[in-house]
Amino acid sequence: YQGFRDDDEGTGNGWGIKPDVLFCFDLELPHDFVPEPVDGEMEDFRLMSIDAVVASLKEDNTDWKPNVGVVLVDFLVRHGFVSADDVDYLELVVSAASS
């Protein structure tokens, strides 16, 4: 994954590209668990259906940080919500792996 950094390393505008490695883990939580944003990195947490997540990912919007889309695609593929039978599966998986 190629992430972005907000610093001035000769780019002229304060933004640059940096290589990132994303480690993805599944964490099962109790059904009634409610996460709370406390570190200032998250604005809020929302419970969404898989269909709502997929629809939001397909929209051209700023609901997700760039690295979140890659993590969500990984989750959807590993849990069978996106399969090899789906249109553009190969392109999606290759793009996520090389992002």
N, CA, C and O atoms as CSV, one atom per row, in Angstrom:
chain,resi,resn,atom,element,x,y,z
A,1,TYR,N,N,0.843,-1.169,0.000
A,1,TYR,CA,C,0.000,0.000,0.000
A,1,TYR,C,C,0.884,1.227,0.000
A,1,TYR,O,O,1.843,1.295,0.769
A,2,GLN,N,N,0.586,2.189,-0.840
A,2,GLN,CA,C,1.288,3.470,-0.845
A,2,GLN,C,C,0.419,4.481,-0.111
A,2,GLN,O,O,-0.631,4.887,-0.609
A,3,GLY,N,N,0.860,4.884,1.072
A,3,GLY,CA,C,0.117,5.855,1.862
A,3,GLY,C,C,0.567,7.267,1.551
A,3,GLY,O,O,1.462,7.481,0.734
A,4,PHE,N,N,-0.047,8.206,2.195
A,4,PHE,CA,C,0.277,9.613,2.001
A,4,PHE,C,C,0.692,10.214,3.334
A,4,PHE,O,O,0.169,9.846,4.386
A,5,ARG,N,N,1.620,11.124,3.278
A,5,ARG,CA,C,2.040,11.791,4.510
A,5,ARG,C,C,1.902,13.297,4.330
A,5,ARG,O,O,2.057,13.831,3.232
A,6,ASP,N,N,1.616,13.945,5.411
A,6,ASP,CA,C,1.465,15.393,5.406
A,6,ASP,C,C,2.712,16.001,6.026
A,6,ASP,O,O,2.718,16.381,7.197
A,7,ASP,N,N,3.755,16.087,5.235
A,7,ASP,CA,C,4.976,16.747,5.670
A,7,ASP,C,C,5.641,17.359,4.441
A,7,ASP,O,O,5.282,17.045,3.306
A,8,ASP,N,N,6.570,18.195,4.672
A,8,ASP,CA,C,7.207,18.865,3.539
A,8,ASP,C,C,8.594,18.283,3.313
A,8,ASP,O,O,9.574,18.725,3.913
A,9,GLU,N,N,8.660,17.289,2.441
A,9,GLU,CA,C,9.942,16.673,2.100
A,9,GLU,C,C,10.261,16.949,0.639
A,9,GLU,O,O,10.538,16.032,-0.135
A,10,GLY,N,N,10.219,18.203,0.280
A,10,GLY,CA,C,10.576,18.575,-1.076
A,10,GLY,C,C,9.450,18.473,-2.075
A,10,GLY,O,O,9.673,18.673,-3.269
A,11,THR,N,N,8.237,18.166,-1.623
A,11,THR,CA,C,7.134,18.048,-2.566
A,11,THR,C,C,6.542,19.396,-2.913
A,11,THR,O,O,5.831,19.527,-3.909
A,12,GLY,N,N,6.831,20.405,-2.097
A,12,GLY,CA,C,6.314,21.729,-2.393
A,12,GLY,C,C,4.952,22.015,-1.793
A,12,GLY,O,O,4.614,23.175,-1.558
A,13,ASN,N,N,4.165,20.982,-1.542
A,13,ASN,CA,C,2.834,21.223,-0.993
A,13,ASN,C,C,2.609,20.525,0.344
A,13,ASN,O,O,1.505,20.581,0.887
A,14,GLY,N,N,3.622,19.875,0.879
A,14,GLY,CA,C,3.469,19.228,2.171
A,14,GLY,C,C,2.966,17.803,2.089
A,14,GLY,O,O,2.888,17.125,3.114
A,15,TRP,N,N,2.623,17.330,0.909
A,15,TRP,CA,C,2.103,15.969,0.778
A,15,TRP,C,C,3.092,15.115,-0.001
A,15,TRP,O,O,3.692,15.576,-0.973
A,16,GLY,N,N,3.256,13.882,0.425
A,16,GLY,CA,C,4.143,12.962,-0.267
A,16,GLY,C,C,3.621,11.546,-0.157
A,16,GLY,O,O,2.666,11.282,0.574
A,17,ILE,N,N,4.243,10.643,-0.879
A,17,ILE,CA,C,3.854,9.231,-0.843
A,17,ILE,C,C,4.856,8.486,0.011
A,17,ILE,O,O,6.059,8.738,-0.064
A,18,LYS,N,N,4.358,7.563,0.824
A,18,LYS,CA,C,5.228,6.732,1.659
A,18,LYS,C,C,4.759,5.292,1.571
A,18,LYS,O,O,3.560,5.037,1.464
A,19,PRO,N,N,5.682,4.352,1.613
A,19,PRO,CA,C,5.277,2.940,1.600
A,19,PRO,C,C,4.741,2.550,2.972
A,19,PRO,O,O,5.362,2.844,3.993
A,20,ASP,N,N,3.608,1.899,2.994
A,20,ASP,CA,C,2.999,1.411,4.232
A,20,ASP,C,C,2.781,-0.082,4.128
A,20,ASP,O,O,2.563,-0.614,3.039
A,21,VAL,N,N,2.839,-0.748,5.249
A,21,VAL,CA,C,2.445,-2.151,5.342
A,21,VAL,C,C,1.249,-2.192,6.278
A,21,VAL,O,O,1.328,-1.719,7.412
A,22,LEU,N,N,0.150,-2.751,5.812
A,22,LEU,CA,C,-1.051,-2.847,6.629
A,22,LEU,C,C,-1.208,-4.281,7.108
A,22,LEU,O,O,-1.300,-5.205,6.299
A,23,PHE,N,N,-1.237,-4.467,8.410
A,23,PHE,CA,C,-1.479,-5.777,8.998
A,23,PHE,C,C,-2.953,-5.845,9.362
A,23,PHE,O,O,-3.439,-5.026,10.142
A,24,CYS,N,N,-3.669,-6.813,8.804
A,24,CYS,CA,C,-5.108,-6.929,9.031
A,24,CYS,C,C,-5.394,-8.101,9.956
A,24,CYS,O,O,-4.933,-9.220,9.729
A,25,PHE,N,N,-6.158,-7.827,10.992
A,25,PHE,CA,C,-6.550,-8.850,11.954
A,25,PHE,C,C,-8.059,-8.797,12.128
A,25,PHE,O,O,-8.663,-7.731,12.012
A,26,ASP,N,N,-8.662,-9.934,12.403
A,26,ASP,CA,C,-10.079,-9.980,12.741
A,26,ASP,C,C,-10.188,-10.050,14.256
A,26,ASP,O,O,-9.499,-10.847,14.894
A,27,LEU,N,N,-11.034,-9.237,14.824
A,27,LEU,CA,C,-11.243,-9.208,16.262
A,27,LEU,C,C,-12.726,-9.381,16.529
A,27,LEU,O,O,-13.527,-8.499,16.218
A,28,GLU,N,N,-13.090,-10.516,17.105
A,28,GLU,CA,C,-14.492,-10.737,17.440
A,28,GLU,C,C,-14.805,-10.028,18.747
A,28,GLU,O,O,-14.072,-10.153,19.729
A,29,LEU,N,N,-15.896,-9.287,18.746
A,29,LEU,CA,C,-16.314,-8.519,19.915
A,29,LEU,C,C,-17.729,-8.909,20.304
A,29,LEU,O,O,-18.484,-9.412,19.473
A,30,PRO,N,N,-18.097,-8.681,21.562
A,30,PRO,CA,C,-19.480,-8.950,21.965
A,30,PRO,C,C,-20.447,-8.112,21.129
A,30,PRO,O,O,-20.119,-7.001,20.712
A,31,HIS,N,N,-21.625,-8.649,20.893
A,31,HIS,CA,C,-22.630,-7.988,20.059
A,31,HIS,C,C,-22.961,-6.583,20.569
A,31,HIS,O,O,-23.248,-5.688,19.773
A,32,ASP,N,N,-22.925,-6.387,21.869
A,32,ASP,CA,C,-23.316,-5.103,22.449
A,32,ASP,C,C,-22.132,-4.149,22.671
A,32,ASP,O,O,-22.292,-3.102,23.298
A,33,PHE,N,N,-20.950,-4.506,22.162
A,33,PHE,CA,C,-19.769,-3.655,22.324
A,33,PHE,C,C,-19.943,-2.360,21.537
A,33,PHE,O,O,-20.336,-2.384,20.371
A,34,VAL,N,N,-19.652,-1.241,22.172
A,34,VAL,CA,C,-19.733,0.059,21.513
A,34,VAL,C,C,-18.372,0.746,21.648
A,34,VAL,O,O,-18.016,1.187,22.741
A,35,PRO,N,N,-17.604,0.845,20.550
A,35,PRO,CA,C,-16.300,1.512,20.628
A,35,PRO,C,C,-16.472,3.019,20.833
A,35,PRO,O,O,-17.454,3.615,20.390
A,36,GLU,N,N,-15.508,3.609,21.505
A,36,GLU,CA,C,-15.544,5.050,21.738
A,36,GLU,C,C,-14.252,5.679,21.211
A,36,GLU,O,O,-13.159,5.221,21.544
A,37,PRO,N,N,-14.374,6.722,20.395
A,37,PRO,CA,C,-13.164,7.395,19.907
A,37,PRO,C,C,-12.550,8.225,21.037
A,37,PRO,O,O,-13.203,9.113,21.585
A,38,VAL,N,N,-11.303,7.934,21.380
A,38,VAL,CA,C,-10.677,8.653,22.494
A,38,VAL,C,C,-9.306,9.232,22.134
A,38,VAL,O,O,-8.760,10.026,22.900
A,39,ASP,N,N,-8.743,8.853,20.990
A,39,ASP,CA,C,-7.387,9.308,20.672
A,39,ASP,C,C,-7.347,10.456,19.662
A,39,ASP,O,O,-6.270,10.905,19.269
A,40,GLY,N,N,-8.520,10.927,19.246
A,40,GLY,CA,C,-8.567,12.023,18.294
A,40,GLY,C,C,-8.386,11.609,16.847
A,40,GLY,O,O,-8.499,12.441,15.947
A,41,GLU,N,N,-8.102,10.320,16.606
A,41,GLU,CA,C,-7.900,9.857,15.239
A,41,GLU,C,C,-9.221,9.545,14.546
A,41,GLU,O,O,-9.321,9.649,13.324
A,42,MET,N,N,-10.216,9.169,15.305
A,42,MET,CA,C,-11.524,8.813,14.752
A,42,MET,C,C,-12.557,9.843,15.180
A,42,MET,O,O,-12.554,10.312,16.318
A,43,GLU,N,N,-13.437,10.186,14.252
A,43,GLU,CA,C,-14.523,11.098,14.572
A,43,GLU,C,C,-15.639,10.349,15.283
A,43,GLU,O,O,-16.169,10.809,16.294
A,44,ASP,N,N,-15.986,9.188,14.738
A,44,ASP,CA,C,-17.031,8.369,15.348
A,44,ASP,C,C,-16.972,6.965,14.767
A,44,ASP,O,O,-16.241,6.702,13.812
A,45,PHE,N,N,-17.744,6.077,15.353
A,45,PHE,CA,C,-17.884,4.707,14.861
A,45,PHE,C,C,-19.350,4.490,14.525
A,45,PHE,O,O,-20.235,4.984,15.224
A,46,ARG,N,N,-19.604,3.748,13.452
A,46,ARG,CA,C,-20.982,3.458,13.049
A,46,ARG,C,C,-21.116,1.982,12.717
A,46,ARG,O,O,-20.242,1.402,12.073
A,47,LEU,N,N,-22.196,1.384,13.152
A,47,LEU,CA,C,-22.502,0.010,12.783
A,47,LEU,C,C,-23.168,0.042,11.413
A,47,LEU,O,O,-24.201,0.685,11.229
A,48,MET,N,N,-22.563,-0.662,10.450
A,48,MET,CA,C,-23.088,-0.676,9.087
A,48,MET,C,C,-23.242,-2.111,8.614
A,48,MET,O,O,-22.468,-2.989,8.996
A,49,SER,N,N,-24.245,-2.342,7.782
A,49,SER,CA,C,-24.392,-3.652,7.159
A,49,SER,C,C,-23.313,-3.803,6.088
A,49,SER,O,O,-22.739,-2.817,5.626
A,50,ILE,N,N,-23.048,-5.044,5.703
A,50,ILE,CA,C,-22.078,-5.289,4.627
A,50,ILE,C,C,-22.516,-4.582,3.350
A,50,ILE,O,O,-21.693,-3.988,2.655
A,51,ASP,N,N,-23.814,-4.645,3.040
A,51,ASP,CA,C,-24.315,-3.986,1.829
A,51,ASP,C,C,-24.064,-2.481,1.866
A,51,ASP,O,O,-23.709,-1.886,0.848
A,52,ALA,N,N,-24.246,-1.861,3.035
A,52,ALA,CA,C,-24.013,-0.422,3.165
A,52,ALA,C,C,-22.531,-0.094,3.012
A,52,ALA,O,O,-22.182,0.923,2.414
A,53,VAL,N,N,-21.659,-0.946,3.547
A,53,VAL,CA,C,-20.216,-0.732,3.412
A,53,VAL,C,C,-19.815,-0.816,1.943
A,53,VAL,O,O,-19.097,0.048,1.440
A,54,VAL,N,N,-20.282,-1.857,1.256
A,54,VAL,CA,C,-19.947,-2.035,-0.165
A,54,VAL,C,C,-20.459,-0.850,-0.981
A,54,VAL,O,O,-19.739,-0.322,-1.829
A,55,ALA,N,N,-21.698,-0.430,-0.728
A,55,ALA,CA,C,-22.259,0.704,-1.466
A,55,ALA,C,C,-21.438,1.970,-1.220
A,55,ALA,O,O,-21.188,2.739,-2.148
A,56,SER,N,N,-21.027,2.183,0.012
A,56,SER,CA,C,-20.231,3.363,0.342
A,56,SER,C,C,-18.855,3.316,-0.318
A,56,SER,O,O,-18.346,4.342,-0.770
A,57,LEU,N,N,-18.255,2.132,-0.373
A,57,LEU,CA,C,-16.951,1.991,-1.033
A,57,LEU,C,C,-17.044,2.284,-2.527
A,57,LEU,O,O,-16.105,2.818,-3.117
A,58,LYS,N,N,-18.177,1.935,-3.138
A,58,LYS,CA,C,-18.346,2.142,-4.578
A,58,LYS,C,C,-18.574,3.602,-4.936
A,58,LYS,O,O,-18.321,4.011,-6.070
A,59,GLU,N,N,-19.051,4.393,-3.975
A,59,GLU,CA,C,-19.298,5.807,-4.234
A,59,GLU,C,C,-17.973,6.559,-4.291
A,59,GLU,O,O,-16.994,6.171,-3.654
A,60,ASP,N,N,-17.963,7.609,-5.040
A,60,ASP,CA,C,-16.778,8.470,-5.103
A,60,ASP,C,C,-16.939,9.540,-4.028
A,60,ASP,O,O,-17.448,10.629,-4.291
A,61,ASN,N,N,-16.500,9.214,-2.815
A,61,ASN,CA,C,-16.687,10.141,-1.706
A,61,ASN,C,C,-15.468,10.131,-0.791
A,61,ASN,O,O,-14.480,9.447,-1.056
A,62,THR,N,N,-15.554,10.879,0.258
A,62,THR,CA,C,-14.450,10.948,1.219
A,62,THR,C,C,-14.848,10.354,2.563
A,62,THR,O,O,-14.322,10.764,3.598
A,63,ASP,N,N,-15.770,9.391,2.563
A,63,ASP,CA,C,-16.198,8.763,3.814
A,63,ASP,C,C,-15.084,7.944,4.454
A,63,ASP,O,O,-15.076,7.756,5.670
A,64,TRP,N,N,-14.147,7.457,3.650
A,64,TRP,CA,C,-13.111,6.559,4.152
A,64,TRP,C,C,-11.731,7.140,3.895
A,64,TRP,O,O,-11.492,7.770,2.865
A,65,LYS,N,N,-10.826,6.922,4.840
A,65,LYS,CA,C,-9.418,7.234,4.579
A,65,LYS,C,C,-8.941,6.257,3.505
A,65,LYS,O,O,-9.477,5.153,3.414
A,66,PRO,N,N,-7.949,6.627,2.689
A,66,PRO,CA,C,-7.507,5.740,1.605
A,66,PRO,C,C,-7.120,4.335,2.063
A,66,PRO,O,O,-7.437,3.362,1.378
A,67,ASN,N,N,-6.449,4.209,3.193
A,67,ASN,CA,C,-6.026,2.877,3.629
A,67,ASN,C,C,-7.184,2.025,4.133
A,67,ASN,O,O,-7.063,0.802,4.185
A,68,VAL,N,N,-8.296,2.637,4.501
A,68,VAL,CA,C,-9.449,1.879,4.990
A,68,VAL,C,C,-10.077,1.069,3.861
A,68,VAL,O,O,-10.497,-0.067,4.079
A,69,GLY,N,N,-10.147,1.632,2.669
A,69,GLY,CA,C,-10.717,0.906,1.537
A,69,GLY,C,C,-9.973,-0.386,1.259
A,69,GLY,O,O,-10.590,-1.415,0.983
A,70,VAL,N,N,-8.648,-0.338,1.330
A,70,VAL,CA,C,-7.833,-1.536,1.096
A,70,VAL,C,C,-8.127,-2.594,2.157
A,70,VAL,O,O,-8.259,-3.775,1.837
A,71,VAL,N,N,-8.230,-2.175,3.411
A,71,VAL,CA,C,-8.516,-3.106,4.509
A,71,VAL,C,C,-9.914,-3.700,4.357
A,71,VAL,O,O,-10.102,-4.895,4.586
A,72,LEU,N,N,-10.888,-2.891,3.978
A,72,LEU,CA,C,-12.253,-3.400,3.808
A,72,LEU,C,C,-12.345,-4.386,2.646
A,72,LEU,O,O,-13.040,-5.396,2.755
A,73,VAL,N,N,-11.663,-4.115,1.546
A,73,VAL,CA,C,-11.652,-5.068,0.425
A,73,VAL,C,C,-11.041,-6.384,0.879
A,73,VAL,O,O,-11.561,-7.450,0.548
A,74,ASP,N,N,-9.958,-6.332,1.625
A,74,ASP,CA,C,-9.334,-7.541,2.167
A,74,ASP,C,C,-10.338,-8.331,3.006
A,74,ASP,O,O,-10.454,-9.547,2.852
A,75,PHE,N,N,-11.056,-7.652,3.885
A,75,PHE,CA,C,-12.056,-8.309,4.734
A,75,PHE,C,C,-13.162,-8.940,3.887
A,75,PHE,O,O,-13.528,-10.096,4.104
A,76,LEU,N,N,-13.688,-8.189,2.932
A,76,LEU,CA,C,-14.790,-8.688,2.103
A,76,LEU,C,C,-14.385,-9.931,1.318
A,76,LEU,O,O,-15.181,-10.859,1.176
A,77,VAL,N,N,-13.161,-9.957,0.810
A,77,VAL,CA,C,-12.683,-11.118,0.056
A,77,VAL,C,C,-12.471,-12.304,0.991
A,77,VAL,O,O,-12.936,-13.408,0.705
A,78,ARG,N,N,-11.774,-12.087,2.102
A,78,ARG,CA,C,-11.467,-13.199,3.016
A,78,ARG,C,C,-12.712,-13.830,3.619
A,78,ARG,O,O,-12.705,-15.014,3.956
A,79,HIS,N,N,-13.781,-13.054,3.760
A,79,HIS,CA,C,-15.001,-13.572,4.373
A,79,HIS,C,C,-16.070,-13.948,3.350
A,79,HIS,O,O,-17.209,-14.235,3.721
A,80,GLY,N,N,-15.712,-13.949,2.069
A,80,GLY,CA,C,-16.602,-14.458,1.035
A,80,GLY,C,C,-17.698,-13.515,0.583
A,80,GLY,O,O,-18.615,-13.941,-0.120
A,81,PHE,N,N,-17.634,-12.243,0.963
A,81,PHE,CA,C,-18.639,-11.285,0.504
A,81,PHE,C,C,-18.341,-10.840,-0.922
A,81,PHE,O,O,-19.224,-10.342,-1.621
A,82,VAL,N,N,-17.106,-11.019,-1.348
A,82,VAL,CA,C,-16.692,-10.809,-2.735
A,82,VAL,C,C,-15.994,-12.095,-3.149
A,82,VAL,O,O,-15.083,-12.560,-2.465
A,83,SER,N,N,-16.416,-12.666,-4.257
A,83,SER,CA,C,-15.830,-13.941,-4.678
A,83,SER,C,C,-15.327,-13.855,-6.114
A,83,SER,O,O,-15.549,-12.866,-6.812
A,84,ALA,N,N,-14.654,-14.903,-6.529
A,84,ALA,CA,C,-14.106,-14.962,-7.888
A,84,ALA,C,C,-15.204,-14.919,-8.949
A,84,ALA,O,O,-14.924,-14.631,-10.112
A,85,ASP,N,N,-16.437,-15.198,-8.566
A,85,ASP,CA,C,-17.555,-15.148,-9.509
A,85,ASP,C,C,-18.044,-13.722,-9.766
A,85,ASP,O,O,-18.778,-13.480,-10.725
A,86,ASP,N,N,-17.642,-12.783,-8.916
A,86,ASP,CA,C,-18.092,-11.400,-9.058
A,86,ASP,C,C,-17.366,-10.705,-10.209
A,86,ASP,O,O,-16.206,-10.996,-10.503
A,87,VAL,N,N,-18.072,-9.787,-10.844
A,87,VAL,CA,C,-17.498,-9.000,-11.933
A,87,VAL,C,C,-16.312,-8.202,-11.392
A,87,VAL,O,O,-16.388,-7.631,-10.304
A,88,ASP,N,N,-15.252,-8.167,-12.132
A,88,ASP,CA,C,-14.047,-7.396,-11.788
A,88,ASP,C,C,-13.334,-7.887,-10.533
A,88,ASP,O,O,-12.554,-7.144,-9.936
A,89,TYR,N,N,-13.591,-9.137,-10.122
A,89,TYR,CA,C,-12.945,-9.684,-8.918
A,89,TYR,C,C,-11.421,-9.629,-9.025
A,89,TYR,O,O,-10.748,-9.130,-8.124
A,90,LEU,N,N,-10.892,-10.137,-10.115
A,90,LEU,CA,C,-9.440,-10.196,-10.275
A,90,LEU,C,C,-8.820,-8.799,-10.235
A,90,LEU,O,O,-7.806,-8.582,-9.571
A,91,GLU,N,N,-9.431,-7.864,-10.944
A,91,GLU,CA,C,-8.922,-6.488,-10.945
A,91,GLU,C,C,-8.960,-5.889,-9.537
A,91,GLU,O,O,-8.024,-5.202,-9.129
A,92,LEU,N,N,-10.029,-6.146,-8.805
A,92,LEU,CA,C,-10.171,-5.630,-7.443
A,92,LEU,C,C,-9.099,-6.196,-6.520
A,92,LEU,O,O,-8.466,-5.453,-5.769
A,93,VAL,N,N,-8.896,-7.505,-6.573
A,93,VAL,CA,C,-7.922,-8.159,-5.697
A,93,VAL,C,C,-6.499,-7.715,-6.037
A,93,VAL,O,O,-5.701,-7.439,-5.141
A,94,VAL,N,N,-6.186,-7.647,-7.317
A,94,VAL,CA,C,-4.844,-7.219,-7.724
A,94,VAL,C,C,-4.615,-5.759,-7.333
A,94,VAL,O,O,-3.535,-5.409,-6.857
A,95,SER,N,N,-5.613,-4.915,-7.529
A,95,SER,CA,C,-5.480,-3.500,-7.163
A,95,SER,C,C,-5.283,-3.332,-5.667
A,95,SER,O,O,-4.459,-2.527,-5.234
A,96,ALA,N,N,-6.034,-4.086,-4.875
A,96,ALA,CA,C,-5.904,-3.992,-3.416
A,96,ALA,C,C,-4.530,-4.468,-2.966
A,96,ALA,O,O,-3.932,-3.883,-2.063
A,97,ALA,N,N,-4.033,-5.518,-3.589
A,97,ALA,CA,C,-2.733,-6.072,-3.199
A,97,ALA,C,C,-1.581,-5.160,-3.592
A,97,ALA,O,O,-0.546,-5.145,-2.927
A,98,SER,N,N,-1.751,-4.408,-4.656
A,98,SER,CA,C,-0.648,-3.568,-5.125
A,98,SER,C,C,-0.824,-2.099,-4.775
A,98,SER,O,O,0.007,-1.272,-5.149
A,99,SER,N,N,-1.884,-1.768,-4.068
A,99,SER,CA,C,-2.127,-0.358,-3.702
A,99,SER,C,C,-1.086,0.140,-2.743
A,99,SER,O,O,-1.131,1.298,-2.329
